[in-house]
């Protein structure tokens, strides 16, 4: 099973493409505003509006052998603990080995933004290379 934290996820079409080819079920979890797919392997799950409700829905269900697509680091930590694999839309895998550093970096950046409300983002944009890397890594992960 693939769980997608679908609100603002830039690789929904790529997930559907790989899942269809490999015949893997997908749950696209969001607060609404996403058009359902006609693909029988893709289920749209709409949760109530509210902070982290989609994340909580995924965290309550993801288990060993599942793949979770998200950029949410706290969600990633929860599902890794449950045995699921985590893949960010840029193709980066989050694992037991690197989730601690990802959480620490997230907390540090939160503190820096709180200390300087005029601080600009500075993150790099999503690229074609990110999309390509995601497709490749997802394909390998699902074929394991």
TIBASE-737332 format. One record per residue (C-alpha): residue in three letters; y, x, z. Coordinates in nm, 4 decimals. Each point is the difference from the previous one (the first is absolute). Layout:
    r         y         x         z
  Ala         Y         X         Z
...
This chain:
    r         y         x         z
  Unk    0.0000    0.0000    0.0000
  Unk    0.3527    0.1137   -0.0771
  Unk    0.2876   -0.1257    0.2150
  Unk    0.3493    0.0379   -0.1445
  Unk    0.3117   -0.0170    0.2156
  Unk    0.1521   -0.1754   -0.2992
  Unk    0.3628   -0.0588    0.0985
  Unk    0.1933    0.2621   -0.2008
  Unk   -0.3189    0.1748   -0.1181
  Unk    0.0684    0.1648   -0.3384
  Unk   -0.3668    0.0370   -0.1025
  Unk   -0.1395   -0.3543    0.0172
  Unk   -0.0809   -0.0019   -0.3734
  Unk   -0.1763    0.3352    0.0292
  Unk   -0.2089   -0.1240    0.2928
  Unk   -0.1018   -0.3037   -0.2028
  Unk   -0.0860    0.2177   -0.3011
  Unk   -0.2307    0.2333    0.1948
  Unk   -0.1511   -0.2795    0.2109
  Unk   -0.0820   -0.2019   -0.3108
  Unk   -0.1690    0.2942   -0.1706
  Unk   -0.2053    0.0828    0.3105
  Unk   -0.0517   -0.3657    0.1055
  Unk    0.1553    0.0396    0.3472
  Unk    0.1630   -0.2909    0.1857
  Unk    0.3674    0.0295    0.0919
  Unk    0.2146   -0.1827    0.2530
  Unk    0.3722    0.0225   -0.0782
  Unk    0.1667   -0.0776    0.3335
  Unk    0.3674   -0.0992    0.0075
  Unk    0.2628   -0.2313    0.1467
  Unk    0.0375   -0.1815   -0.3332
  Unk    0.1869    0.0475   -0.3231
  Unk   -0.2917    0.1533   -0.1908
  Unk   -0.1589   -0.1834   -0.2900
  Unk   -0.3760   -0.0564    0.0449
  Unk   -0.2308    0.1736   -0.2450
  Unk   -0.2391   -0.1979   -0.2197
  Unk   -0.2545    0.2756    0.0612
  Unk   -0.2825   -0.1368    0.2216
  Unk   -0.0299    0.3381    0.1765
  Unk    0.3623   -0.0160    0.1205
  Unk    0.0837   -0.2295    0.2922
  Unk    0.3606   -0.0527    0.1032
  Unk    0.0311   -0.0383    0.3775
  Unk    0.3384   -0.1342    0.1109
  Unk    0.0733    0.0430    0.3700
  Unk    0.2896   -0.1492    0.1946
  Unk    0.3361    0.1722   -0.0333
  Unk    0.0639    0.2400    0.2833
  Unk    0.0012    0.3666    0.0804
  Unk   -0.3348    0.1694   -0.0536
  Unk   -0.2047   -0.3215   -0.0391
  Unk   -0.1536    0.1217   -0.3268
  Unk   -0.0773    0.3341    0.1663
  Unk   -0.1650   -0.1723    0.2968
  Unk   -0.2081   -0.2181   -0.2350
  Unk   -0.1308    0.3092   -0.1798
  Unk   -0.0544    0.1985    0.3214
  Unk   -0.2086   -0.2853    0.1445
  Unk   -0.2365    0.0023   -0.2991
  Unk   -0.0265    0.3500   -0.1517
  Unk   -0.3177    0.1851    0.0967
  Unk   -0.2102    0.2953   -0.1042
  Unk   -0.0422    0.0179   -0.3747
  Unk    0.3193   -0.1938   -0.0757
  Unk    0.3035    0.1483   -0.1731
  Unk    0.3515   -0.0882    0.1136
  Unk    0.3017    0.0581   -0.2257
  Unk    0.3182    0.0349    0.2053
  Unk    0.3034    0.2123    0.0781
  Unk    0.0099   -0.1345    0.3562
  Unk   -0.1004    0.2898    0.2249
  Unk   -0.0790   -0.2031    0.3169
  Unk   -0.2217   -0.2322   -0.2071
  Unk   -0.1692    0.3044   -0.1539
  Unk   -0.0715    0.1409    0.3481
  Unk   -0.1617   -0.3271    0.1121
  Unk   -0.2283   -0.0381   -0.3005
  Unk   -0.0978    0.3680   -0.0018
  Unk   -0.1098   -0.0483    0.3605
  Unk   -0.2121   -0.2948   -0.1207
  Unk   -0.1636    0.2237   -0.2623
  Unk    0.1847   -0.1131   -0.3128
  Unk    0.1433    0.2368   -0.2599
  Unk    0.3763   -0.0053   -0.0601
  Unk    0.1821    0.0772   -0.3207
  Unk    0.3757   -0.0001   -0.0498
  Unk    0.1376   -0.1235   -0.3358
  Unk    0.0861    0.3597   -0.0970
  Unk   -0.3680    0.0970    0.0225
  Unk    0.0217    0.1746    0.3377
  Unk   -0.2977   -0.0637    0.2277
  Unk    0.0578   -0.0519    0.3692
  Unk   -0.2925    0.1107    0.2158
  Unk   -0.0914    0.0825    0.3594
  Unk    0.1106    0.3561   -0.0796
  Unk    0.3564   -0.0843   -0.1073
  Unk    0.0923   -0.3364    0.1561
  Unk    0.1307    0.1623    0.3195
  Unk    0.2500    0.2090   -0.1979
  Unk    0.0997   -0.3051   -0.2060
  Unk    0.0677   -0.2006    0.3183
  Unk    0.2013    0.2850    0.1530
  Unk    0.2084    0.0413   -0.3170
  Unk    0.0624   -0.3749   -0.0142
  Unk    0.1195   -0.0011    0.3608
  Unk    0.2221    0.3043   -0.0577
  Unk    0.1631   -0.1568   -0.3056
  Unk    0.0564   -0.3231    0.1932
  Unk    0.1756    0.1968    0.2757
  Unk    0.2148    0.1902   -0.2523
  Unk    0.1077   -0.3232   -0.1695
  Unk    0.0794   -0.1579    0.3368
  Unk    0.2134    0.3001    0.1008
  Unk    0.1989   -0.0030   -0.3255
  Unk    0.0483   -0.3511   -0.1444
  Unk    0.1694    0.1486   -0.3099
  Unk   -0.3008    0.2168   -0.0890
  Unk   -0.1202   -0.0683   -0.3532
  Unk   -0.3696   -0.0449   -0.0850
  Unk   -0.0726    0.3149   -0.1965
  Unk   -0.3553   -0.1009   -0.0951
  Unk   -0.1178    0.0627   -0.3526
  Unk   -0.0510   -0.2887   -0.2412
  Unk   -0.3337   -0.1340   -0.1209
  Unk   -0.0998    0.1744   -0.3249
  Unk   -0.2487   -0.0332   -0.2856
  Unk   -0.1808    0.3019    0.1452
  Unk   -0.0345   -0.1860    0.3333
  Unk   -0.1461   -0.3014   -0.1815
  Unk   -0.2440    0.2177   -0.1931
  Unk   -0.1071    0.1884    0.3140
  Unk   -0.0533   -0.3329    0.1801
  Unk   -0.2253   -0.1299   -0.2785
  Unk   -0.2082    0.3168    0.0029
  Unk   -0.0391    0.0163    0.3784
  Unk   -0.0797   -0.3730    0.0335
  Unk   -0.2632    0.0263   -0.2716
  Unk   -0.1682    0.2988    0.1712
  Unk    0.0212   -0.1650    0.3439
  Unk   -0.1659   -0.3217   -0.1189
  Unk   -0.2757    0.1808   -0.1868
  Unk   -0.1112    0.1900    0.3131
